[in-house]
Amino acid sequence: MFSETMSLAAGAVRIAWRDYRRGQSAESLLRPWLADTLGRPDSDLVLDRDARGRPQLQVPGQPHLDANWSHSGDALLVALGDGVAVGVDIEWMRPRPQAMALAQRFFTAGEATALATRAPDVAEAAFVQLWCAKEAVLKAHGHGLSFGLDRLEFAARDDGWALVACDPALGTPADWHLHAFAPLPGYLATVAWWRVDRAGVRVAGSQI
């Protein structure tokens, strides 16, 4: 069972997390939570994949729903969106000795510089937090990491990151809403969403 849940954006986004063991079917674990949260029998839920492998949740009479999930280490995170396209990423805070090299290769120059100025004891956590934010946005967008981590840019803000620029295919930073948090000890996660109409088309510059 999912031990924790959280609602965001006045209930438009609901997220939950639970223990996970390598090799388990994430879909079989999250389907009961989705059915219970929606108040629908499991048989009403159809989870397909599009051409890029992104999950597609289909529920009769509710075309405006979206679901996304991520697992890392011993944790599984799932999100349910109502009227929004949603993406999530969770990362286990294991040692990442190549974090700065990865940042220089895959992030923007500004992001790599911002990470390089962090003290070593916090730089890896900042890297993971930034990775989570980027992956969550790209999963909500639908293309995933293949779209390019350098096609959206974040700037350091206090203890986190704020989206400040992105490829036109991602809309504008104002279209996006992000929530970064630590669902479990030793884990960091981000959920990202943008508003869509009933046809699944992004509503630009929306506030939720």
C-alpha positions in Angstrom: 0.0 0.0 0.0 1.0 3.6 -0.5 1.9 5.0 2.9 1.9 8.7 2.1 -0.1 11.0 -0.2 0.0 14.7 -1.0 -2.4 17.0 -2.9 -1.1 20.0 -4.9 -2.7 22.7 -7.0 -6.0 22.6 -5.2 -6.3 18.8 -5.9 -5.4 19.0 -9.6 -2.3 17.0 -8.8 -2.2 14.1 -6.3 1.0 12.2 -5.5 1.8 9.1 -3.4 4.8 7.0 -2.6 5.6 3.6 -1.3 8.3 1.0 -0.8 9.5 -0.7 -4.0 11.7 -3.7 -4.7 13.8 -4.1 -7.8 12.0 -6.2 -10.4 8.5 -5.4 -9.2 5.9 -4.3 -11.7 5.4 -0.6 -10.9 2.1 -0.6 -12.8 0.7 -3.4 -10.8 1.6 -1.5 -7.6 0.1 1.8 -8.6 -3.1 0.7 -10.3 -4.9 0.0 -7.0 -4.0 3.5 -5.7 -5.2 5.1 -9.0 -8.5 3.2 -8.8 -9.1 4.0 -5.2 -8.2 7.7 -5.7 -10.6 8.0 -8.6 -13.3 5.9 -7.0 -13.4 3.6 -10.0 -13.0 -0.1 -10.3 -9.6 -1.3 -11.5 -11.3 -2.6 -14.7 -12.1 1.0 -15.7 -8.5 2.0 -15.9 -6.5 1.5 -19.1 -2.8 2.3 -19.0 -1.2 2.3 -22.4 2.0 3.7 -23.8 2.4 6.2 -26.6 5.1 5.9 -29.3 7.7 7.4 -27.0 6.8 5.1 -24.2 5.0 7.7 -22.1 2.1 6.3 -19.9 -1.4 7.1 -21.2 -4.2 6.8 -18.6 -7.6 6.3 -20.0 -10.8 6.2 -17.9 -14.3 6.2 -19.4 -15.9 9.6 -19.2 -12.7 11.3 -17.8 -10.5 12.2 -20.7 -8.7 14.9 -18.8 -6.7 12.6 -16.5 -3.0 11.9 -16.6 -0.6 9.7 -14.7 3.1 9.4 -14.4 5.5 7.5 -12.1 9.2 6.9 -11.2 11.1 4.5 -9.1 14.6 4.6 -7.7 16.3 2.5 -5.0 13.6 1.2 -2.8 10.9 3.8 -3.5 8.1 4.3 -6.0 6.5 7.7 -6.7 3.3 8.1 -8.7 1.3 11.2 -9.7 -2.3 11.6 -10.9 -3.2 14.8 -12.8 -6.7 16.2 -13.4 -6.7 18.8 -16.2 -2.9 18.8 -16.2 -0.1 16.9 -17.9 2.1 15.7 -15.1 5.6 14.3 -14.8 7.6 13.0 -11.7 11.1 11.9 -10.9 12.5 10.4 -7.7 16.1 9.7 -7.1 17.9 7.8 -4.4 20.7 9.8 -2.9 23.6 7.4 -3.6 27.1 8.7 -4.1 27.6 10.3 -7.6 31.3 10.9 -8.1 30.7 11.8 -11.7 28.0 14.3 -11.0 30.0 17.4 -12.1 31.2 15.7 -15.3 27.6 14.8 -16.1 26.5 18.4 -15.5 29.2 19.8 -17.8 28.1 17.3 -20.5 24.3 17.4 -20.3 23.3 20.6 -18.5 23.6 24.2 -19.7 26.8 26.1 -19.1 25.1 28.3 -16.5 23.8 25.4 -14.6 27.2 23.6 -14.6 28.8 26.8 -13.3 26.2 27.2 -10.6 26.9 23.6 -9.4 30.6 24.1 -9.6 30.4 27.0 -7.1 28.6 24.9 -4.5 30.5 23.4 -1.6 31.4 19.7 -2.3 29.2 18.5 0.5 26.1 20.1 -1.1 26.9 20.0 -4.8 25.8 16.4 -5.3 22.4 17.0 -3.7 22.0 20.1 -5.8 22.8 18.1 -8.9 20.2 15.5 -8.0 17.6 18.1 -7.3 18.3 19.8 -10.7 18.2 16.4 -12.5 14.8 15.6 -10.9 13.4 19.0 -12.0 14.5 18.6 -15.6 13.4 15.0 -15.9 10.0 15.8 -14.3 9.4 18.6 -16.8 10.5 16.5 -19.8 8.3 13.5 -18.7 5.3 15.8 -18.4 6.1 17.2 -21.8 6.1 13.7 -23.2 9.5 13.3 -24.9 11.5 12.4 -21.8 15.3 12.7 -21.6 15.7 12.2 -25.3 14.4 15.8 -25.8 17.7 17.1 -24.3 18.5 18.2 -20.8 20.1 21.4 -22.1 16.9 22.6 -23.8 15.5 23.9 -20.5 17.5 26.0 -18.0 17.2 26.5 -14.3 18.7 29.1 -12.1 19.7 28.6 -8.4 17.2 30.1 -6.0 17.8 29.8 -2.3 18.0 26.1 -1.6 16.4 25.0 -4.9 16.1 25.7 -8.6 13.7 27.8 -10.7 12.9 27.3 -14.4 14.0 30.4 -16.3 14.3 29.5 -19.9 13.2 26.6 -22.2 12.8 25.5 -25.8 9.6 26.9 -27.4 8.3 23.3 -27.7 8.1 23.4 -23.9 6.1 26.6 -23.9 7.4 29.2 -21.5 8.6 29.0 -17.9 5.3 30.6 -16.8 3.4 27.6 -18.1 5.1 25.3 -15.7 4.6 24.5 -12.0 7.1 22.5 -10.1 7.2 21.1 -6.5 10.5 19.7 -5.2 10.4 17.7 -2.0 12.0 14.8 0.0 9.3 12.1 0.2 11.5 9.7 2.2 14.8 9.9 4.0 17.6 9.7 1.5 15.5 10.5 -1.5 14.7 13.7 -3.5 11.8 14.1 -5.9 10.1 16.7 -8.1 6.6 16.8 -9.7 6.1 19.1 -12.7 2.8 19.9 -14.4 1.2 22.3 -16.9 -2.5 22.8 -17.5 -4.2 21.2 -20.6 -7.6 21.4 -22.0 -9.9 18.5 -22.5 -8.3 17.7 -25.8 -4.9 17.5 -24.0 -3.6 20.7 -25.5 -1.5 22.9 -23.3 -3.1 26.0 -21.9 -0.4 28.7 -22.1 0.5 30.9 -19.2 -2.0 29.2 -16.9 -2.2 29.6 -13.2 -3.4 26.7 -11.0 
